[in-house]
Amino acid sequence: MAMKKVAIFIDEMYQVLDVWYPYYRFLEADLLVNLFAAEAKKEYHSKKGYPCVSEVASQT
């Protein structure tokens, strides 16, 4: 069976629980999780200052 994939969008000033809570729940469910944003390999910060590095760039 192919592994299921999930993408979570991040941007500057993201809400911590909107990213990290689903991120870890998806990992627990054995899903492949990618963090994507406007630019790949860029560090984005939450409203509380927590960093998050995007893995995939969105294509426009």
Rosetta silent file (secondary structure, phi, psi, omega in degrees, C-alpha in Angstrom):
SEQUENCE: MAMKKVAIFIDEMYQVLDVWYPYYRFLEADLLVNLFAAEAKKEYHSKKGYPCVSEVASQT
SCORE:     score description
SCORE:     0.000 S_00000001
   1 L     0.000  136.352  179.249    0.000    0.000    0.000 S_00000001
   2 L   -71.703  143.199  179.231    1.290    3.462   -0.899 S_00000001
   3 L   -72.086  135.055  179.279    2.043    5.813    1.962 S_00000001
   4 L   -80.156  145.794 -176.428   -0.492    8.603    2.305 S_00000001
   5 E  -116.828  146.193  177.839    0.767   12.188    2.167 S_00000001
   6 E  -133.403  140.121  175.417   -0.361   15.327    3.971 S_00000001
   7 E  -117.809  135.356  176.599    0.748   18.919    3.370 S_00000001
   8 E  -118.040  123.576 -179.737    0.550   21.645    5.998 S_00000001
   9 E   -81.109  134.949  174.830    0.843   25.235    4.813 S_00000001
  10 L  -127.059  155.680  177.101    3.007   27.609    6.852 S_00000001
  11 L  -156.874  170.793  177.992    3.696   31.329    6.602 S_00000001
  12 L   -57.000  143.316  178.290    5.061   34.090    8.810 S_00000001
  13 L    65.971   31.470  178.454    3.132   34.577   12.031 S_00000001
  14 E   -67.589  156.590  175.910    1.513   31.119   11.859 S_00000001
  15 L   -81.913  128.145 -175.635   -0.493   29.854   14.829 S_00000001
  16 H   -55.376  -50.830 -176.371    1.559   27.285   16.753 S_00000001
  17 H   -70.344  -23.101  178.430   -1.284   24.840   17.380 S_00000001
  18 H   -72.468  -19.057  179.386   -2.522   25.079   13.789 S_00000001
  19 H  -106.303  -55.555 -169.780    0.781   23.596   12.588 S_00000001
  20 H   -74.990  -34.528  178.765    2.359   21.486   15.306 S_00000001
  21 H   -63.776  -53.929  178.217   -0.688   19.708   16.706 S_00000001
  22 H   -65.288  -33.266  179.256   -1.812   18.235   13.367 S_00000001
  23 H   -55.085  -52.260 -178.528    1.811   17.654   12.347 S_00000001
  24 H   -72.392  -31.175  176.571    2.455   15.260   15.226 S_00000001
  25 H   -67.679  -40.215  177.636   -0.991   13.614   15.019 S_00000001
  26 H   -64.246  -40.853  177.145   -0.412   12.861   11.317 S_00000001
  27 H   -62.248  -40.457  177.679    3.007   11.375   12.108 S_00000001
  28 H   -62.331  -28.697  179.222    1.418    9.194   14.770 S_00000001
  29 L   -87.532   11.711  179.057   -1.021    7.966   12.117 S_00000001
  30 L    60.868   38.741  174.676    1.949    6.933    9.907 S_00000001
  31 L  -101.875  151.139  174.859    1.314    9.596    7.271 S_00000001
  32 E   -84.229  120.201 -174.722    4.038   11.399    5.346 S_00000001
  33 E  -111.488  127.742  174.759    3.848   15.075    6.365 S_00000001
  34 E  -117.759  136.349  173.643    5.347   17.928    4.331 S_00000001
  35 E   -96.276  121.702 -178.653    5.485   21.538    5.451 S_00000001
  36 E  -124.372  153.642 -177.097    5.047   23.797    2.467 S_00000001
  37 E  -153.930 -172.931 -179.684    5.208   27.547    1.973 S_00000001
  38 L   -63.461  -33.354  179.373    5.912   30.155   -0.681 S_00000001
  39 L  -128.205  138.607  176.711    9.641   29.289   -0.542 S_00000001
  40 L   -80.488  151.786  176.623   11.312   25.964    0.209 S_00000001
  41 L    60.753   28.000  177.941   14.022   25.685    2.877 S_00000001
  42 L  -109.977  143.911  179.322   13.034   29.015    4.437 S_00000001
  43 E   -90.579  126.461  177.204   12.485   29.517    8.152 S_00000001
  44 E  -113.313  149.479 -177.376    9.116   30.943    9.162 S_00000001
  45 E  -117.012  142.727  178.106    8.246   32.112   12.669 S_00000001
  46 E   -77.832  176.336  176.649    5.033   31.744   14.621 S_00000001
  47 L   -63.068  -24.567  179.076    3.324   34.541   16.504 S_00000001
  48 L   -96.504    2.019  176.145    5.183   33.295   19.580 S_00000001
  49 L    94.024    2.671 -179.886    8.513   33.138   17.729 S_00000001
  50 L   -72.442  131.254 -179.633    8.781   29.373   17.184 S_00000001
  51 E   -81.967  152.466  176.695   10.691   28.561   13.990 S_00000001
  52 E  -149.952  126.042 -177.282    9.444   26.183   11.308 S_00000001
  53 E  -101.107  126.338  179.296   11.373   25.369    8.122 S_00000001
  54 L   -72.775  148.016 -179.403    9.409   24.712    4.960 S_00000001
  55 L  -104.502  -31.385 -174.368   10.269   21.610    2.994 S_00000001
  56 E  -131.296  141.036  176.646    8.388   22.237   -0.241 S_00000001
  57 E   -93.584  141.253  174.385    7.638   25.422   -2.180 S_00000001
  58 L   -77.252  145.052 -178.859    4.162   26.066   -3.479 S_00000001
  59 L  -104.365  131.404  179.156    4.040   26.609   -7.211 S_00000001
  60 L  -115.516    0.000    0.000    2.129   29.511   -8.658 S_00000001
